[in-house]
Amino acid sequence: MIKKKLMIGSVLILLGLGSWIFPVFSADAPRMTADELKALLRNPDLILLDVRTGSDWTDSDSKIQGAIREESNQVKSWAQKYSKDKIIVLYCA
């Protein structure tokens, strides 16, 4: 239960840092609460992207099951492969 709360907390951190990490996308990106994300975790339209860098990702014991790992500094190389018809959530920290 604690790990799940930490993972959801990580998403909230990303949402707070979104305007710094992804300035091009953040202006139009809606924010969500931990409860809203929790409600979406089993939704087939959810694409959950873990964009933590380097050791933040490799050293972490807190990974959300089903999340797809992408490099945050290579957005241009992977952004187009995800459908705009899906709910895309990025998280880090």
mmCIF file as gemmi writes it, N, C-alpha and C atoms, coordinates in Angstrom:
data_model
loop_
_atom_site.group_PDB
_atom_site.id
_atom_site.type_symbol
_atom_site.label_atom_id
_atom_site.label_alt_id
_atom_site.label_comp_id
_atom_site.label_asym_id
_atom_site.label_entity_id
_atom_site.label_seq_id
_atom_site.pdbx_PDB_ins_code
_atom_site.Cartn_x
_atom_site.Cartn_y
_atom_site.Cartn_z
_atom_site.occupancy
_atom_site.B_iso_or_equiv
_atom_site.pdbx_formal_charge
_atom_site.auth_seq_id
_atom_site.auth_asym_id
_atom_site.pdbx_PDB_model_num
ATOM 1 N N . MET Axp A 1 ? 0.83 -1.2 0 1 0 ? 1 A 1
ATOM 2 C CA . MET Axp A 1 ? 0 0 0 1 0 ? 1 A 1
ATOM 3 C C . MET Axp A 1 ? 0.873 1.261 0 1 0 ? 1 A 1
ATOM 4 N N . ILE Axp A 2 ? 1.949 1.235 0.779 1 0 ? 2 A 1
ATOM 5 C CA . ILE Axp A 2 ? 2.834 2.4 0.853 1 0 ? 2 A 1
ATOM 6 C C . ILE Axp A 2 ? 3.521 2.613 -0.494 1 0 ? 2 A 1
ATOM 7 N N . LYS Axp A 3 ? 3.982 1.524 -1.134 1 0 ? 3 A 1
ATOM 8 C CA . LYS Axp A 3 ? 4.636 1.661 -2.434 1 0 ? 3 A 1
ATOM 9 C C . LYS Axp A 3 ? 3.678 2.236 -3.465 1 0 ? 3 A 1
ATOM 10 N N . LYS Axp A 4 ? 2.43 1.809 -3.422 1 0 ? 4 A 1
ATOM 11 C CA . LYS Axp A 4 ? 1.44 2.317 -4.367 1 0 ? 4 A 1
ATOM 12 C C . LYS Axp A 4 ? 1.235 3.815 -4.158 1 0 ? 4 A 1
ATOM 13 N N . LYS Axp A 5 ? 1.189 4.249 -2.901 1 0 ? 5 A 1
ATOM 14 C CA . LYS Axp A 5 ? 1.035 5.678 -2.615 1 0 ? 5 A 1
ATOM 15 C C . LYS Axp A 5 ? 2.254 6.452 -3.095 1 0 ? 5 A 1
ATOM 16 N N . LEU Axp A 6 ? 3.451 5.867 -2.938 1 0 ? 6 A 1
ATOM 17 C CA . LEU Axp A 6 ? 4.662 6.523 -3.42 1 0 ? 6 A 1
ATOM 18 C C . LEU Axp A 6 ? 4.645 6.654 -4.932 1 0 ? 6 A 1
ATOM 19 N N . MET Axp A 7 ? 4.178 5.624 -5.619 1 0 ? 7 A 1
ATOM 20 C CA . MET Axp A 7 ? 4.111 5.685 -7.074 1 0 ? 7 A 1
ATOM 21 C C . MET Axp A 7 ? 3.125 6.747 -7.526 1 0 ? 7 A 1
ATOM 22 N N . ILE Axp A 8 ? 1.984 6.795 -6.901 1 0 ? 8 A 1
ATOM 23 C CA . ILE Axp A 8 ? 0.986 7.803 -7.267 1 0 ? 8 A 1
ATOM 24 C C . ILE Axp A 8 ? 1.517 9.192 -6.913 1 0 ? 8 A 1
ATOM 25 N N . GLY Axp A 9 ? 2.224 9.294 -5.799 1 0 ? 9 A 1
ATOM 26 C CA . GLY Axp A 9 ? 2.855 10.565 -5.427 1 0 ? 9 A 1
ATOM 27 C C . GLY Axp A 9 ? 3.869 11.002 -6.469 1 0 ? 9 A 1
ATOM 28 N N . SER Axp A 10 ? 4.585 10.033 -7.049 1 0 ? 10 A 1
ATOM 29 C CA . SER Axp A 10 ? 5.548 10.346 -8.099 1 0 ? 10 A 1
ATOM 30 C C . SER Axp A 10 ? 4.866 10.967 -9.301 1 0 ? 10 A 1
ATOM 31 N N . VAL Axp A 11 ? 3.689 10.47 -9.63 1 0 ? 11 A 1
ATOM 32 C CA . VAL Axp A 11 ? 2.938 11.026 -10.748 1 0 ? 11 A 1
ATOM 33 C C . VAL Axp A 11 ? 2.582 12.478 -10.458 1 0 ? 11 A 1
ATOM 34 N N . LEU Axp A 12 ? 2.181 12.742 -9.241 1 0 ? 12 A 1
ATOM 35 C CA . LEU Axp A 12 ? 1.839 14.119 -8.886 1 0 ? 12 A 1
ATOM 36 C C . LEU Axp A 12 ? 3.056 15.032 -8.975 1 0 ? 12 A 1
ATOM 37 N N . ILE Axp A 13 ? 4.221 14.504 -8.625 1 0 ? 13 A 1
ATOM 38 C CA . ILE Axp A 13 ? 5.445 15.292 -8.758 1 0 ? 13 A 1
ATOM 39 C C . ILE Axp A 13 ? 5.678 15.634 -10.217 1 0 ? 13 A 1
ATOM 40 N N . LEU Axp A 14 ? 5.504 14.64 -11.091 1 0 ? 14 A 1
ATOM 41 C CA . LEU Axp A 14 ? 5.661 14.908 -12.518 1 0 ? 14 A 1
ATOM 42 C C . LEU Axp A 14 ? 4.685 15.974 -12.965 1 0 ? 14 A 1
ATOM 43 N N . LEU Axp A 15 ? 3.457 15.852 -12.545 1 0 ? 15 A 1
ATOM 44 C CA . LEU Axp A 15 ? 2.456 16.821 -12.959 1 0 ? 15 A 1
ATOM 45 C C . LEU Axp A 15 ? 2.846 18.224 -12.51 1 0 ? 15 A 1
ATOM 46 N N . GLY Axp A 16 ? 3.459 18.315 -11.345 1 0 ? 16 A 1
ATOM 47 C CA . GLY Axp A 16 ? 3.921 19.608 -10.854 1 0 ? 16 A 1
ATOM 48 C C . GLY Axp A 16 ? 5.131 20.115 -11.614 1 0 ? 16 A 1
ATOM 49 N N . LEU Axp A 17 ? 5.982 19.202 -12.072 1 0 ? 17 A 1
ATOM 50 C CA . LEU Axp A 17 ? 7.189 19.579 -12.803 1 0 ? 17 A 1
ATOM 51 C C . LEU Axp A 17 ? 6.973 19.634 -14.306 1 0 ? 17 A 1
ATOM 52 N N . GLY Axp A 18 ? 5.802 19.242 -14.743 1 0 ? 18 A 1
ATOM 53 C CA . GLY Axp A 18 ? 5.529 19.159 -16.175 1 0 ? 18 A 1
ATOM 54 C C . GLY Axp A 18 ? 5.848 20.421 -16.949 1 0 ? 18 A 1
ATOM 55 N N . SER Axp A 19 ? 5.577 21.552 -16.382 1 0 ? 19 A 1
ATOM 56 C CA . SER Axp A 19 ? 5.843 22.793 -17.101 1 0 ? 19 A 1
ATOM 57 C C . SER Axp A 19 ? 7.333 23.062 -17.24 1 0 ? 19 A 1
ATOM 58 N N . TRP Axp A 20 ? 8.142 22.427 -16.397 1 0 ? 20 A 1
ATOM 59 C CA . TRP Axp A 20 ? 9.587 22.6 -16.499 1 0 ? 20 A 1
ATOM 60 C C . TRP Axp A 20 ? 10.191 21.562 -17.433 1 0 ? 20 A 1
ATOM 61 N N . ILE Axp A 21 ? 9.73 20.315 -17.351 1 0 ? 21 A 1
ATOM 62 C CA . ILE Axp A 21 ? 10.293 19.232 -18.138 1 0 ? 21 A 1
ATOM 63 C C . ILE Axp A 21 ? 9.783 19.252 -19.567 1 0 ? 21 A 1
ATOM 64 N N . PHE Axp A 22 ? 8.5 19.478 -19.76 1 0 ? 22 A 1
ATOM 65 C CA . PHE Axp A 22 ? 7.885 19.426 -21.078 1 0 ? 22 A 1
ATOM 66 C C . PHE Axp A 22 ? 7.155 20.732 -21.368 1 0 ? 22 A 1
ATOM 67 N N . PRO Axp A 23 ? 7.892 21.842 -21.514 1 0 ? 23 A 1
ATOM 68 C CA . PRO Axp A 23 ? 7.219 23.135 -21.695 1 0 ? 23 A 1
ATOM 69 C C . PRO Axp A 23 ? 6.354 23.206 -22.935 1 0 ? 23 A 1
ATOM 70 N N . VAL Axp A 24 ? 6.69 22.491 -23.985 1 0 ? 24 A 1
ATOM 71 C CA . VAL Axp A 24 ? 5.9 22.535 -25.208 1 0 ? 24 A 1
ATOM 72 C C . VAL Axp A 24 ? 4.535 21.903 -24.986 1 0 ? 24 A 1
ATOM 73 N N . PHE Axp A 25 ? 4.484 20.84 -24.188 1 0 ? 25 A 1
ATOM 74 C CA . PHE Axp A 25 ? 3.25 20.109 -23.975 1 0 ? 25 A 1
ATOM 75 C C . PHE Axp A 25 ? 2.448 20.613 -22.783 1 0 ? 25 A 1
ATOM 76 N N . SER Axp A 26 ? 3.086 21.205 -21.816 1 0 ? 26 A 1
ATOM 77 C CA . SER Axp A 26 ? 2.433 21.485 -20.537 1 0 ? 26 A 1
ATOM 78 C C . SER Axp A 26 ? 1.351 22.548 -20.596 1 0 ? 26 A 1
ATOM 79 N N . ALA Axp A 27 ? 1.426 23.467 -21.526 1 0 ? 27 A 1
ATOM 80 C CA . ALA Axp A 27 ? 0.437 24.541 -21.571 1 0 ? 27 A 1
ATOM 81 C C . ALA Axp A 27 ? -0.977 23.997 -21.754 1 0 ? 27 A 1
ATOM 82 N N . ASP Axp A 28 ? -1.108 22.945 -22.543 1 0 ? 28 A 1
ATOM 83 C CA . ASP Axp A 28 ? -2.423 22.382 -22.808 1 0 ? 28 A 1
ATOM 84 C C . ASP Axp A 28 ? -2.682 21.088 -22.047 1 0 ? 28 A 1
ATOM 85 N N . ALA Axp A 29 ? -1.717 20.618 -21.292 1 0 ? 29 A 1
ATOM 86 C CA . ALA Axp A 29 ? -1.858 19.326 -20.61 1 0 ? 29 A 1
ATOM 87 C C . ALA Axp A 29 ? -2.668 19.485 -19.332 1 0 ? 29 A 1
ATOM 88 N N . PRO Axp A 30 ? -3.763 18.739 -19.241 1 0 ? 30 A 1
ATOM 89 C CA . PRO Axp A 30 ? -4.544 18.802 -17.999 1 0 ? 30 A 1
ATOM 90 C C . PRO Axp A 30 ? -3.808 18.102 -16.868 1 0 ? 30 A 1
ATOM 91 N N . ARG Axp A 31 ? -4.085 18.502 -15.661 1 0 ? 31 A 1
ATOM 92 C CA . ARG Axp A 31 ? -3.496 17.893 -14.466 1 0 ? 31 A 1
ATOM 93 C C . ARG Axp A 31 ? -4.482 16.875 -13.92 1 0 ? 31 A 1
ATOM 94 N N . MET Axp A 32 ? -3.978 15.909 -13.158 1 0 ? 32 A 1
ATOM 95 C CA . MET Axp A 32 ? -4.857 14.95 -12.509 1 0 ? 32 A 1
ATOM 96 C C . MET Axp A 32 ? -4.368 14.663 -11.109 1 0 ? 32 A 1
ATOM 97 N N . THR Axp A 33 ? -5.291 14.284 -10.282 1 0 ? 33 A 1
ATOM 98 C CA . THR Axp A 33 ? -4.96 13.937 -8.905 1 0 ? 33 A 1
ATOM 99 C C . THR Axp A 33 ? -4.556 12.467 -8.84 1 0 ? 33 A 1
ATOM 100 N N . ALA Axp A 34 ? -4.001 12.072 -7.71 1 0 ? 34 A 1
ATOM 101 C CA . ALA Axp A 34 ? -3.643 10.67 -7.497 1 0 ? 34 A 1
ATOM 102 C C . ALA Axp A 34 ? -4.877 9.782 -7.587 1 0 ? 34 A 1
ATOM 103 N N . ASP Axp A 35 ? -5.987 10.237 -7.056 1 0 ? 35 A 1
ATOM 104 C CA . ASP Axp A 35 ? -7.222 9.453 -7.117 1 0 ? 35 A 1
ATOM 105 C C . ASP Axp A 35 ? -7.715 9.294 -8.556 1 0 ? 35 A 1
ATOM 106 N N . GLU Axp A 36 ? -7.581 10.337 -9.351 1 0 ? 36 A 1
ATOM 107 C CA . GLU Axp A 36 ? -7.996 10.247 -10.756 1 0 ? 36 A 1
ATOM 108 C C . GLU Axp A 36 ? -7.125 9.238 -11.505 1 0 ? 36 A 1
ATOM 109 N N . LEU Axp A 37 ? -5.822 9.27 -11.25 1 0 ? 37 A 1
ATOM 110 C CA . LEU Axp A 37 ? -4.938 8.305 -11.89 1 0 ? 37 A 1
ATOM 111 C C . LEU Axp A 37 ? -5.26 6.89 -11.433 1 0 ? 37 A 1
ATOM 112 N N . LYS Axp A 38 ? -5.465 6.721 -10.153 1 0 ? 38 A 1
ATOM 113 C CA . LYS Axp A 38 ? -5.783 5.394 -9.61 1 0 ? 38 A 1
ATOM 114 C C . LYS Axp A 38 ? -7.018 4.823 -10.303 1 0 ? 38 A 1
ATOM 115 N N . ALA Axp A 39 ? -8.007 5.657 -10.562 1 0 ? 39 A 1
ATOM 116 C CA . ALA Axp A 39 ? -9.229 5.216 -11.226 1 0 ? 39 A 1
ATOM 117 C C . ALA Axp A 39 ? -8.975 4.815 -12.681 1 0 ? 39 A 1
ATOM 118 N N . LEU Axp A 40 ? -7.911 5.331 -13.277 1 0 ? 40 A 1
ATOM 119 C CA . LEU Axp A 40 ? -7.608 5.051 -14.685 1 0 ? 40 A 1
ATOM 120 C C . LEU Axp A 40 ? -6.686 3.859 -14.901 1 0 ? 40 A 1
ATOM 121 N N . LEU Axp A 41 ? -6.053 3.359 -13.854 1 0 ? 41 A 1
ATOM 122 C CA . LEU Axp A 41 ? -4.993 2.367 -14.023 1 0 ? 41 A 1
ATOM 123 C C . LEU Axp A 41 ? -5.408 1.118 -14.795 1 0 ? 41 A 1
ATOM 124 N N . ARG Axp A 42 ? -6.646 0.738 -14.773 1 0 ? 42 A 1
ATOM 125 C CA . ARG Axp A 42 ? -7.105 -0.44 -15.52 1 0 ? 42 A 1
ATOM 126 C C . ARG Axp A 42 ? -7.818 -0.073 -16.824 1 0 ? 42 A 1
ATOM 127 N N . ASN Axp A 43 ? -7.82 1.186 -17.166 1 0 ? 43 A 1
ATOM 128 C CA . ASN Axp A 43 ? -8.473 1.649 -18.384 1 0 ? 43 A 1
ATOM 129 C C . ASN Axp A 43 ? -7.624 1.266 -19.604 1 0 ? 43 A 1
ATOM 130 N N . PRO Axp A 44 ? -8.185 0.557 -20.578 1 0 ? 44 A 1
ATOM 131 C CA . PRO Axp A 44 ? -7.411 0.162 -21.752 1 0 ? 44 A 1
ATOM 132 C C . PRO Axp A 44 ? -6.963 1.345 -22.62 1 0 ? 44 A 1
ATOM 133 N N . ASP Axp A 45 ? -7.567 2.51 -22.414 1 0 ? 45 A 1
ATOM 134 C CA . ASP Axp A 45 ? -7.172 3.693 -23.178 1 0 ? 45 A 1
ATOM 135 C C . ASP Axp A 45 ? -6.03 4.466 -22.524 1 0 ? 45 A 1
ATOM 136 N N . LEU Axp A 46 ? -5.534 3.985 -21.392 1 0 ? 46 A 1
ATOM 137 C CA . LEU Axp A 46 ? -4.451 4.661 -20.677 1 0 ? 46 A 1
ATOM 138 C C . LEU Axp A 46 ? -3.099 4.209 -21.21 1 0 ? 46 A 1
ATOM 139 N N . ILE Axp A 47 ? -2.262 5.17 -21.532 1 0 ? 47 A 1
ATOM 140 C CA . ILE Axp A 47 ? -0.855 4.912 -21.828 1 0 ? 47 A 1
ATOM 141 C C . ILE Axp A 47 ? -0.07 5.64 -20.75 1 0 ? 47 A 1
ATOM 142 N N . LEU Axp A 48 ? 0.599 4.888 -19.911 1 0 ? 48 A 1
ATOM 143 C CA . LEU Axp A 48 ? 1.339 5.438 -18.781 1 0 ? 48 A 1
ATOM 144 C C . LEU Axp A 48 ? 2.818 5.37 -19.107 1 0 ? 48 A 1
ATOM 145 N N . LEU Axp A 49 ? 3.448 6.546 -19.206 1 0 ? 49 A 1
ATOM 146 C CA . LEU Axp A 49 ? 4.851 6.622 -19.587 1 0 ? 49 A 1
ATOM 147 C C . LEU Axp A 49 ? 5.708 7.026 -18.397 1 0 ? 49 A 1
ATOM 148 N N . ASP Axp A 50 ? 6.69 6.208 -18.094 1 0 ? 50 A 1
ATOM 149 C CA . ASP Axp A 50 ? 7.664 6.489 -17.049 1 0 ? 50 A 1
ATOM 150 C C . ASP Axp A 50 ? 8.835 7.183 -17.722 1 0 ? 50 A 1
ATOM 151 N N . VAL Axp A 51 ? 9.017 8.462 -17.462 1 0 ? 51 A 1
ATOM 152 C CA . VAL Axp A 51 ? 10.064 9.239 -18.121 1 0 ? 51 A 1
ATOM 153 C C . VAL Axp A 51 ? 11.19 9.633 -17.165 1 0 ? 51 A 1
ATOM 154 N N . ARG Axp A 52 ? 11.352 8.837 -16.116 1 0 ? 52 A 1
ATOM 155 C CA . ARG Axp A 52 ? 12.472 9.104 -15.207 1 0 ? 52 A 1
ATOM 156 C C . ARG Axp A 52 ? 13.783 8.847 -15.931 1 0 ? 52 A 1
ATOM 157 N N . THR Axp A 53 ? 14.804 9.571 -15.544 1 0 ? 53 A 1
ATOM 158 C CA . THR Axp A 53 ? 16.092 9.465 -16.214 1 0 ? 53 A 1
ATOM 159 C C . THR Axp A 53 ? 17.087 8.622 -15.418 1 0 ? 53 A 1
ATOM 160 N N . GLY Axp A 54 ? 17.996 8.002 -16.136 1 0 ? 54 A 1
ATOM 161 C CA . GLY Axp A 54 ? 19.136 7.302 -15.574 1 0 ? 54 A 1
ATOM 162 C C . GLY Axp A 54 ? 18.87 6.503 -14.319 1 0 ? 54 A 1
ATOM 163 N N . SER Axp A 55 ? 19.638 6.825 -13.278 1 0 ? 55 A 1
ATOM 164 C CA . SER Axp A 55 ? 19.55 6.078 -12.028 1 0 ? 55 A 1
ATOM 165 C C . SER Axp A 55 ? 18.233 6.308 -11.293 1 0 ? 55 A 1
ATOM 166 N N . ASP Axp A 56 ? 17.533 7.4 -11.591 1 0 ? 56 A 1
ATOM 167 C CA . ASP Axp A 56 ? 16.21 7.598 -10.985 1 0 ? 56 A 1
ATOM 168 C C . ASP Axp A 56 ? 15.289 6.443 -11.351 1 0 ? 56 A 1
ATOM 169 N N . TRP Axp A 57 ? 15.466 5.928 -12.562 1 0 ? 57 A 1
ATOM 170 C CA . TRP Axp A 57 ? 14.647 4.806 -13.002 1 0 ? 57 A 1
ATOM 171 C C . TRP Axp A 57 ? 15.265 3.471 -12.6 1 0 ? 57 A 1
ATOM 172 N N . THR Axp A 58 ? 16.545 3.281 -12.896 1 0 ? 58 A 1
ATOM 173 C CA . THR Axp A 58 ? 17.169 1.981 -12.642 1 0 ? 58 A 1
ATOM 174 C C . THR Axp A 58 ? 17.253 1.642 -11.161 1 0 ? 58 A 1
ATOM 175 N N . ASP Axp A 59 ? 17.457 2.625 -10.313 1 0 ? 59 A 1
ATOM 176 C CA . ASP Axp A 59 ? 17.599 2.382 -8.872 1 0 ? 59 A 1
ATOM 177 C C . ASP Axp A 59 ? 16.272 2.35 -8.124 1 0 ? 59 A 1
ATOM 178 N N . SER Axp A 60 ? 15.193 2.626 -8.807 1 0 ? 60 A 1
ATOM 179 C CA . SER Axp A 60 ? 13.894 2.723 -8.145 1 0 ? 60 A 1
ATOM 180 C C . SER Axp A 60 ? 13.248 1.358 -7.937 1 0 ? 60 A 1
ATOM 181 N N . ASP Axp A 61 ? 12.701 1.163 -6.754 1 0 ? 61 A 1
ATOM 182 C CA . ASP Axp A 61 ? 11.891 -0.018 -6.471 1 0 ? 61 A 1
ATOM 183 C C . ASP Axp A 61 ? 10.414 0.272 -6.738 1 0 ? 61 A 1
ATOM 184 N N . SER Axp A 62 ? 10.104 1.512 -7.04 1 0 ? 62 A 1
ATOM 185 C CA . SER Axp A 62 ? 8.716 1.934 -7.255 1 0 ? 62 A 1
ATOM 186 C C . SER Axp A 62 ? 8.465 2.163 -8.733 1 0 ? 62 A 1
ATOM 187 N N . LYS Axp A 63 ? 7.949 1.147 -9.378 1 0 ? 63 A 1
ATOM 188 C CA . LYS Axp A 63 ? 7.585 1.254 -10.786 1 0 ? 63 A 1
ATOM 189 C C . LYS Axp A 63 ? 6.124 0.845 -10.917 1 0 ? 63 A 1
ATOM 190 N N . ILE Axp A 64 ? 5.368 1.634 -11.64 1 0 ? 64 A 1
ATOM 191 C CA . ILE Axp A 64 ? 3.952 1.338 -11.813 1 0 ? 64 A 1
ATOM 192 C C . ILE Axp A 64 ? 3.817 0.25 -12.868 1 0 ? 64 A 1
ATOM 193 N N . GLN Axp A 65 ? 3.155 -0.824 -12.497 1 0 ? 65 A 1
ATOM 194 C CA . GLN Axp A 65 ? 2.963 -1.948 -13.406 1 0 ? 65 A 1
ATOM 195 C C . GLN Axp A 65 ? 2.227 -1.485 -14.658 1 0 ? 65 A 1
ATOM 196 N N . GLY Axp A 66 ? 2.759 -1.863 -15.799 1 0 ? 66 A 1
ATOM 197 C CA . GLY Axp A 66 ? 2.152 -1.505 -17.075 1 0 ? 66 A 1
ATOM 198 C C . GLY Axp A 66 ? 2.696 -0.229 -17.685 1 0 ? 66 A 1
ATOM 199 N N . ALA Axp A 67 ? 3.497 0.519 -16.931 1 0 ? 67 A 1
ATOM 200 C CA . ALA Axp A 67 ? 4.07 1.753 -17.469 1 0 ? 67 A 1
ATOM 201 C C . ALA Axp A 67 ? 5.124 1.416 -18.519 1 0 ? 67 A 1
ATOM 202 N N . ILE Axp A 68 ? 5.233 2.278 -19.504 1 0 ? 68 A 1
ATOM 203 C CA . ILE Axp A 68 ? 6.203 2.116 -20.579 1 0 ? 68 A 1
ATOM 204 C C . ILE Axp A 68 ? 7.342 3.092 -20.315 1 0 ? 68 A 1
ATOM 205 N N . ARG Axp A 69 ? 8.542 2.608 -20.379 1 0 ? 69 A 1
ATOM 206 C CA . ARG Axp A 69 ? 9.725 3.44 -20.126 1 0 ? 69 A 1
ATOM 207 C C . ARG Axp A 69 ? 10.107 4.178 -21.395 1 0 ? 69 A 1
ATOM 208 N N . GLU Axp A 70 ? 10.234 5.497 -21.301 1 0 ? 70 A 1
ATOM 209 C CA . GLU Axp A 70 ? 10.691 6.335 -22.406 1 0 ? 70 A 1
ATOM 210 C C . GLU Axp A 70 ? 11.699 7.347 -21.865 1 0 ? 70 A 1
ATOM 211 N N . GLU Axp A 71 ? 12.645 7.742 -22.692 1 0 ? 71 A 1
ATOM 212 C CA . GLU Axp A 71 ? 13.645 8.744 -22.31 1 0 ? 71 A 1
ATOM 213 C C . GLU Axp A 71 ? 13.033 10.139 -22.443 1 0 ? 71 A 1
ATOM 214 N N . SER Axp A 72 ? 13.081 10.893 -21.351 1 0 ? 72 A 1
ATOM 215 C CA . SER Axp A 72 ? 12.466 12.224 -21.351 1 0 ? 72 A 1
ATOM 216 C C . SER Axp A 72 ? 13.167 13.19 -22.297 1 0 ? 72 A 1
ATOM 217 N N . ASN Axp A 73 ? 14.438 12.968 -22.554 1 0 ? 73 A 1
ATOM 218 C CA . ASN Axp A 73 ? 15.17 13.882 -23.435 1 0 ? 73 A 1
ATOM 219 C C . ASN Axp A 73 ? 15.087 13.484 -24.901 1 0 ? 73 A 1
ATOM 220 N N . GLN Axp A 74 ? 14.258 12.485 -25.221 1 0 ? 74 A 1
ATOM 221 C CA . GLN Axp A 74 ? 14.099 12.034 -26.603 1 0 ? 74 A 1
ATOM 222 C C . GLN Axp A 74 ? 12.629 12.05 -27.033 1 0 ? 74 A 1
ATOM 223 N N . VAL Axp A 75 ? 11.898 13.029 -26.546 1 0 ? 75 A 1
ATOM 224 C CA . VAL Axp A 75 ? 10.46 13.11 -26.819 1 0 ? 75 A 1
ATOM 225 C C . VAL Axp A 75 ? 10.162 13.069 -28.313 1 0 ? 75 A 1
ATOM 226 N N . LYS Axp A 76 ? 10.946 13.766 -29.109 1 0 ? 76 A 1
ATOM 227 C CA . LYS Axp A 76 ? 10.682 13.811 -30.552 1 0 ? 76 A 1
ATOM 228 C C . LYS Axp A 76 ? 10.755 12.431 -31.192 1 0 ? 76 A 1
ATOM 229 N N . SER Axp A 77 ? 11.569 11.541 -30.644 1 0 ? 77 A 1
ATOM 230 C CA . SER Axp A 77 ? 11.72 10.217 -31.25 1 0 ? 77 A 1
ATOM 231 C C . SER Axp A 77 ? 10.585 9.256 -30.893 1 0 ? 77 A 1
ATOM 232 N N . TRP Axp A 78 ? 9.864 9.488 -29.806 1 0 ? 78 A 1
ATOM 233 C CA . TRP Axp A 78 ? 8.808 8.546 -29.409 1 0 ? 78 A 1
ATOM 234 C C . TRP Axp A 78 ? 7.416 9.14 -29.323 1 0 ? 78 A 1
ATOM 235 N N . ALA Axp A 79 ? 7.281 10.425 -29.314 1 0 ? 79 A 1
ATOM 236 C CA . ALA Axp A 79 ? 5.967 11.048 -29.103 1 0 ? 79 A 1
ATOM 237 C C . ALA Axp A 79 ? 4.945 10.65 -30.165 1 0 ? 79 A 1
ATOM 238 N N . GLN Axp A 80 ? 5.376 10.503 -31.393 1 0 ? 80 A 1
ATOM 239 C CA . GLN Axp A 80 ? 4.441 10.202 -32.485 1 0 ? 80 A 1
ATOM 240 C C . GLN Axp A 80 ? 3.94 8.76 -32.484 1 0 ? 80 A 1
ATOM 241 N N . LYS Axp A 81 ? 4.566 7.877 -31.726 1 0 ? 81 A 1
ATOM 242 C CA . LYS Axp A 81 ? 4.132 6.481 -31.773 1 0 ? 81 A 1
ATOM 243 C C . LYS Axp A 81 ? 2.923 6.188 -30.887 1 0 ? 81 A 1
ATOM 244 N N . TYR Axp A 82 ? 2.493 7.177 -30.095 1 0 ? 82 A 1
ATOM 245 C CA . TYR Axp A 82 ? 1.336 6.987 -29.215 1 0 ? 82 A 1
ATOM 246 C C . TYR Axp A 82 ? 0.126 7.714 -29.777 1 0 ? 82 A 1
ATOM 247 N N . SER Axp A 83 ? -0.999 7.03 -29.787 1 0 ? 83 A 1
ATOM 248 C CA . SER Axp A 83 ? -2.23 7.573 -30.338 1 0 ? 83 A 1
ATOM 249 C C . SER Axp A 83 ? -2.719 8.773 -29.53 1 0 ? 83 A 1
ATOM 250 N N . LYS Axp A 84 ? -3.112 9.795 -30.236 1 0 ? 84 A 1
ATOM 251 C CA . LYS Axp A 84 ? -3.672 10.982 -29.588 1 0 ? 84 A 1
ATOM 252 C C . LYS Axp A 84 ? -5.093 10.724 -29.084 1 0 ? 84 A 1
ATOM 253 N N . ASP Axp A 85 ? -5.652 9.591 -29.432 1 0 ? 85 A 1
ATOM 254 C CA . ASP Axp A 85 ? -6.977 9.209 -28.972 1 0 ? 85 A 1
ATOM 255 C C . ASP Axp A 85 ? -6.939 8.524 -27.611 1 0 ? 85 A 1
ATOM 256 N N . LYS Axp A 86 ? -5.745 8.297 -27.1 1 0 ? 86 A 1
ATOM 257 C CA . LYS Axp A 86 ? -5.568 7.625 -25.81 1 0 ? 86 A 1
ATOM 258 C C . LYS Axp A 86 ? -5.336 8.667 -24.717 1 0 ? 86 A 1
ATOM 259 N N . ILE Axp A 87 ? -5.423 8.214 -23.472 1 0 ? 87 A 1
ATOM 260 C CA . ILE Axp A 87 ? -5.1 9.053 -22.319 1 0 ? 87 A 1
ATOM 261 C C . ILE Axp A 87 ? -3.619 8.814 -22.021 1 0 ? 87 A 1
ATOM 262 N N . ILE Axp A 88 ? -2.795 9.811 -22.226 1 0 ? 88 A 1
ATOM 263 C CA . ILE Axp A 88 ? -1.359 9.649 -22.029 1 0 ? 88 A 1
ATOM 264 C C . ILE Axp A 88 ? -0.942 10.395 -20.763 1 0 ? 88 A 1
ATOM 265 N N . VAL Axp A 89 ? -0.341 9.645 -19.84 1 0 ? 89 A 1
ATOM 266 C CA . VAL Axp A 89 ? 0.124 10.208 -18.565 1 0 ? 89 A 1
ATOM 267 C C . VAL Axp A 89 ? 1.618 9.969 -18.476 1 0 ? 89 A 1
ATOM 268 N N . LEU Axp A 90 ? 2.368 11.041 -18.252 1 0 ? 90 A 1
ATOM 269 C CA . LEU Axp A 90 ? 3.812 10.951 -18.044 1 0 ? 90 A 1
ATOM 270 C C . LEU Axp A 90 ? 4.091 11.097 -16.556 1 0 ? 90 A 1
ATOM 271 N N . TYR Axp A 91 ? 5.048 10.31 -16.06 1 0 ? 91 A 1
ATOM 272 C CA . TYR Axp A 91 ? 5.434 10.495 -14.663 1 0 ? 91 A 1
ATOM 273 C C . TYR Axp A 91 ? 6.929 10.319 -14.485 1 0 ? 91 A 1
ATOM 274 N N . CYS Axp A 92 ? 7.461 10.941 -13.434 1 0 ? 92 A 1
ATOM 275 C CA . CYS Axp A 92 ? 8.875 10.825 -13.091 1 0 ? 92 A 1
ATOM 276 C C . CYS Axp A 92 ? 9.031 11.016 -11.59 1 0 ? 92 A 1
ATOM 277 N N . ALA Axp A 93 ? 10.261 11.096 -11.151 1 0 ? 93 A 1
ATOM 278 C CA . ALA Axp A 93 ? 10.662 11.343 -9.747 1 0 ? 93 A 1
ATOM 279 C C . ALA Axp A 93 ? 10.516 10.137 -8.843 1 0 ? 93 A 1
